[in-house]
Amino acid sequence: MKFGNQTVVSGFILLGLTDDPDLQLVIFSIFLSMYLLTTLGNLLIILATRSDSHLHTPMYFFLSGLSFNDIFLVTCTIPKMLVNMQAHDQKITYVGCLTQVCFVIMCVGMENCLLAVMAYDRYVAICHPLRYRVIMSPCICILLVAFSVMGSLVNALVNSLMVLHLSFCTDFVIPHYFCELTELIKLACSNTLIDNILIYISCGIFGGVPLSGIILSYSQIVSTVLRMSSKEGRYKAFSTCGSHLSVVFIFYGTGFGVYISSTVTESSRKPAVASVLYSVVPQMMNPFIYSLRNRDMKEALKKLISRILSPL
């Protein structure tokens, strides 16, 4: 592909998290462990919700979607990083980089949408319990997930395809362990105004709107719970939201942490290190949060694991 200065972009260089060769093996081992834990943990959540009929409810349907999305997100970034470290080759092709950008944007958008949908599900369950089965019917649940997928996919394609009009001069080095859209745009030597405006719009729609929905849902939940006369009822209501709230705090807390660190730091590597907090850590922690804080999930996982180990 040729640009204005006749420079052919065949690929980019991913600097990763460190140049220190002594730390490469440590980082490789840590990320491999995190990837395996994330994949195995979320896969167990999916299998447990599918195998136990007691978990065939909207809440666990959305949780299965979240787990699948988390597996896909870490698979988009970590394996390529591990392969590069093992091969001592930091290159990624131009097409591979754009593909990675597209998938990461889609998965992060899906994460936001699914967390908002799960908050709405808890709002309906607590504030309108008698109408819960009608409002959260199987058809509505599938439509909510479908709209989340389609919206996130369209957003990802638009942002990724906009990169195609950019011209890259001679600097093809990305100070990151995966192709991150903002870092890629910084390398362009052409006008990036439209791309940056598009990023802000996307963040507002797929970040601000879901977060506002979560806050609104939980404000209504808290108001309803505080009006309950029974302490046992209040405890049960809050306990059903505990796991989801923990996931929300981790995901958005780390996301805001990455944004703050990127604005105050002068090091090009620190944003890359900080991005691990929103693109890996929440996805790894989600299965543990739901399995440790949810009694039904605990029982379902015990049955699943015993069923898997019984032939052995």
N, C-alpha and C positions, 0 to 999 in steps of 0.2 A: 504494500500500500504506500503510495507516494503522497507527500504533502508539499506545502508551498516552498520549502527549502530543498526539495528533492531528497529528503532523508527517508529511507525505507525503515519502517518500524517492524522489526521481526519479533521483538519481544522486550521484556523488561527484566531488571535485576531486583530481586527481593532481598534486602539486607538482613531480614530476620530480627531477632531480639538482641543479639550480641555478636561481636567479632572475636571474642576471646575463645580460642580453641579449647581451653581447659573446661569451659562451661558448656560446650556443644553437646557432649555426652550426657551431662546432667539435664540440660533442657530437652534433649531428645527423649530421655527416660521419663521426665515429668509429663511431657505432652503426650507421649504414647500411653502412659498410665491414665491420664485425664481422658483421652479419647476412648480408651477401652471401657473405663468406668461410665462415661457418658452414654456410650452406645449400649452397653449391657444393661445399665440401670433403666434407661428409657425403653429398651426393648422388653424388659421384664414388666414394666408398667403397662405397655400395650398388650402383651400376652395375658397378663392378669385380668385386665378389664374385659378382654374378649372371652376368656375362659370361664369367668364367674358370672352367672346370670344375675346375681345381686348387684353387680356393677354396670348393668346395662341401663344406665340413666344418662340424662344429658350432661351432668357434671363430669362423669368419667368418659363420655364420648368426646367432650372437648379436651379432657386431659390426655386422651390417646392422641388426638390431633397435635397437641402441644409437644408431646413426647416424640412423635414422628418428625415434627418440624425441628426439634432440638438435635435429633440424630442427623438430619439432613444438613443443618447449619454447620455443625462441627466437621462433617464429612467434606464440606466444600472447602475448608481451609487447612485443617490439621494434616491430613494425609499428604498433600502436596508439600507442606513444610517439612514433614518427616522424610519424604523421598529426597528432597533437595539437600537436607542435612546429611543423609546417608551417602548420597552420590557426590557430595561436596560441589554441588552445582546449584547456584542461586537463580538460575534463569527460569522465566515463565514466558510462554509464547504470547503474542498479542491477542490472539483469539482466546487462549486459555485465561488470560488476565480479564478480558471483557466478560467471559463466561462466569468467572469467579465473582466479579463485581455484581453481575445480574443475580446470581443465586444468593449471595450474601444479603443484598438489598431486599430480595423477595422474602427470605427467611426472617430477617429482622422485622420487616413489616408484618409478616404473619404472626410473629411472637407478640407484637403490640396488639394486633386485632384479636387474637385468641384470648389474651389476658383480659381484654375489655369484654369479650363475649362471656367469659367465665364469671366476671364480676356481675354482668347483667343476669346470668343464670342464678347466682346467689341472691341477687336483689329480688327476683321473681319468687324464689323458693321461700324467702323469709318474709317479704312484704305482701306477697299474694299467694300464700300456700294453697288455698282452695282452688285457685285457677292455674296452678303450676303446670299440671299435665296438659291443659288446653293451650296455654301460651307457649310452653316449651315442648311442642309436639315434635315427633321425629322429623317431619317435613321442615319445620322451622329450624331445627338444629342443623340439618343438612344444608339448608339455604344460607344460614349464618356462616358456616364454614366455607361454603362455595363462594360466597361474596368476598370473604376474607382472602381466599386463595386468588380469585380473579383480580381483585383490587391490588393486592401485593404484586402479582405477576405483571400487570399492566404498568404499575409504578416502576418496577425493576427494569422492564424492557425500555420504557421511555428514558429513564436516567442512563441506562447502558448505551442505548443507540445514540444518545446525544454526544457521547464521547467520540463517535465515529467522525464527527465534523472537526474535531480538534487536530491541530498540527503539533507535532512533537519535534523539538530541535535536536539536541545532542545528549540531553540528560535523560537517561532511561532507568535511573536508579530510584526504587521505591523504598523508603525507610520503614518497612513494615514486613510482617511475616506472611501477609496475603495482600492481594490487590484491593485496596480500599479506595472508594470512589474519590473522596476529597484529596487523598494523597496523589492519585493519578491525575486529577485536574491540575494540581500544583505544578506538574511537569510540563504542561502545555505552554507553548509559546504563542498561541493564538488567543483571541478574545474568549474568556470563559464566563462572561457575565450571565448569559442565558443558563449555563450549566449551574452556576451558583444559585441563581434565583430558583431554579427547578429543585435544587436540593433543599432550600428553605421551605418551599411549598410542600415538598414531600414530607419533610420533618413535621410540619404543621399538621398535615392531614393524617399521616400514619404514626405520628408520635404524640402530638398535642391533643388530637381528637380522642384517641383511645384512652389516654391518661385522664382527660376531662370526664369521659364516660365512667371510668373506674372510680374517680373521686365522687362523682354524682351518685353512683350506685351505692357506694359505701356510706355516704352521708345519709341516704335514705334508710339503709340497713341499720346504722347506729341509732337513728331517730326512732325506728320501729322497735328495735330491741330494748331501748331505754324505757319504752312505754309498757313493756311486758311486766306483769305483776309477779311472775314466778322467776325465782333466781335460777332454778334448774333450766327453765326455758331460755333465759338469757345466756346461760353458759353453753347450752346446746347450740344456740344460734351462732354465737361467736366462734365456737369450736369448728363448725362447718366452714367458716371463712378463714380460719387460722392458716391453713396450708397455702391457700391462694394468696392471702395477704403477704405471707413470707416470701413467696416467689415474686410478687409484684415489687416489694421493697428491694429485694436483691437485684432484680433486672433494672429497674429505673434508678436505684441508688448507684449501681455501678456505671450505668449509662451517664448520669449526671457527673459522676466522678471523672469519667473519661473526658467529658466536655470541659470541665473545669481545668483538668491537668493539661489539656491541649492548649488552653488559652493562656495559662500562666507559665508553662515550661518553655525553656529555650532549647532543650535537647530534642533532636529529631527522633530519637529512639524511644523516649518516654511515652508518647502517645501510642506507640506500637505495643509496649508493655502494658499500658493501661487498657488497651482494647481487649486484652485477654479477659478482663473482668466482665465485659458484657457479651463477648462472643464465645466464651468457653465456660467460665465459672458458673453462671446461672443455669446453663444447660446441664452441667454436671451435678449441681445441687438439687435440681427439681425432683428427681426420683427419690432422693433421700428425704427431702422435706415431706413429700406426699406419703411415703411409706412409713415414716417415723411418727407423723402427726395424725394419721388417718387409720382408725381401727379397722374399717372395712378393707382398706387396701392391705393392711398387715395380714389379715386373715386370707385374703385372696393370694397374696404372694407366698404365704406359707403353703397353701394348697398346691400352688403351681410348682414351687420348688420341690415339694415332696413327690409330686407326680412325675417330675423330670428325673429325680434321683431314684425313684422306686425300681426301675428296671436294672439299675446298677447294683 
